[in-house]
């Protein structure tokens, strides 16, 4: 959108983590707010009256009565698992063999990959998610399909070919040489093209040989600005398996550390069964965690410890982890995050919840200089939420006594139905009606 445009709504964004104490200096809120956008970037954000006066020439888009937030950031999700979401009765390792690997086999077919990528990205937008760190499959076609579909929508996305050279079906297995060649080709084609960022993606330590992990570490060091994404310490049986496969490593996380896979733009999903030394090492290296509450509950994996990670200075983003996760909605994911933390004796207030879904995700992906809030110059990705999208929400809002109470109800009762519009670079992406 090159035209100067002013969006009127109630506006909330975050400047840092509000913490359990809900530090009110960590966010800005305007009940009568305005967001000014030009050429896909934020020009200004603040009180409606002042900005209407300052920018009288701006086209006005009226969302008054609704809440405008930065677009949600999902730090861990599998686009190739879209069709197996809500598959019954398995924990992690059985889930992979029973559902995941057979589904991923189909992505050798570019037509299938294109079809799923189109649906997947539309579903993200329908749920208000504008940026995600995404897992395709081992096939180059799945990466090309995904980035092509994201480019059509101008979405900022991180993705990269999965690498597996052992402990997986033959039809999904690569090798060190082919994984390196494919990754280099895809990096050259996609990394830094438009809003695309490439992520080296060894699925998890058990499915990569030491040689493949070492090769991944070399690529991570060689190419400037790459991301790296994988899984760690999700399930107790998985942790035991890694200990058997890598007996010289101090811990599961240490396996990755030995091959140079920790560092800025490294994003590790789950991080449940870690000790203090692991968390301190993640903090020291700038490696981020993805908190995946719906999949951790669905697969019976365990409870994430948010407070310990944040107290040690680890970057933490929220994630749906579809298809082990059970919803594309970051609001539903916040609902489950609240419950996970309750079971662990921790609290998740509404302020910190919406921080996790927006700026924290940008920080976990090292994209906070581009997205995550409405500071001038940021890319104008945002979502408009309807406080009264369902009869229950409407009634609950009438009973709410404060903004915090309204936000908390939205966090617990919200879903895709509350998303009135999603904007990417200032342009609406949901069809009217």
C-alpha positions, 0 to 999 in steps of 0.5 A: 500500500503506497497510499498514506492510510490511517487505520482507526481502532483500539490499538495495543502493542508491546515494547518488551516483556511485561512479565508476571508482574504486568509492568505497564511500561511494557505496552502502549494502548489507545482506546481511540487509536490510529495506525498510519501506514505508507508503502507497507510500513508504519509511519506513526501510531498513537491517539486518534485525534492527534494523528487525524490532525497530523495526517489530514490527507490520509485515507481513513479505514475505520475499525472503531469498536475493534482491537488492532494488534501486530500480526501474530508470530508462530515460531514453530509449525509444520505445513506438511502436517496440515492434513493430519491435524487431530489424528488420534492416540499417539505420543511423539515417536508413534506419531511420527511413524503412524501419521507424519512420515506417510503424510510427508511422503506425498510432498514429492508431488509438487501439485500436492505441495502447492495445494497444501501450501495455499490452504495452509497460508490462507488458514494462517491469515484467517487466524491472524498469523502473519509470520511463522517458522515453518517445516516443509518436508525433505523434498525440495518441491515442498520448499519451493511450493511453500515460498512461492505461495508465501511470496504471492501473499507477500508474507514474511516467512522462515522455512527450509528443507528437512534433513534426515539421513537415518531412522526414517523411512527410505522414501524420506531419507536423504544423505549428507551430500544430497542434503548439503547440495539441496540446501545450498540450492534452496538457500541461493534461490530463496534466502533474502528474496522478498520477505523469505528467510531460509532455515536449516532444518535437521528434523531432530537429532535422532534422524541425523547422523553426526556427519549430517549435523556437522555439515549443518553446523558448517552451513549455519556458520557459512551463510550470513543471516540463516535461521536454524530450526529443530526439536529438542527435549520434547518427550521422555522416550525421545530424550532417552533415545538421544542419550543412547545415540549420543552417549558422549553428550552431556545432554540432548541440547549438548548434541546440537551444541557440539556441532555448532547448531546453537546461536542467534536465529536458532529456534528450538521447539518444545524445550520441556525436559531441560536442566538449568545448564541447558537453559543457561547455554541457550541464553548465553548463545542467544538460542530461542525456545518455542513454547508449543502448549497444544501439541505438548498436551495432545501428545502427552509430552510435558509442561513447559517452564516459561518463568525459568526460561525468561528469568535466565534471559532465554528468548521464548516465542509461542507456537501452534506446532500444527499438526501435533498442535490442535489449532492454527489459532494463536488465541486458542494456543494462548488458552492452552498456554495459560493452563499449562503454566497453571499446572506448573504453578505459574501464571500467564496474564493477558498482557504477557500472553499477547506479548508472547503472540506478537513481539516475543515471537518476533524476538525469538526469530530475530525479526524484532527490527522488522515486525512485532510492534508498531514502532515507526519503520516496522513492516505493517503486518497487523490483525483486527480482532472483534471483541464481540465475535460470538454471543458468549464473547459479547456477553462476557465483554459486557460484564468485564470491568477493565481492559485487562479483563477483556483481553484475558477473556479474548485470550481464553475464548477467542478463536478464528471467528474473532479475526475481522481482518488480517493485513500484510504490509498494510493490505487486507488479506481476508475476503470481504464477508 
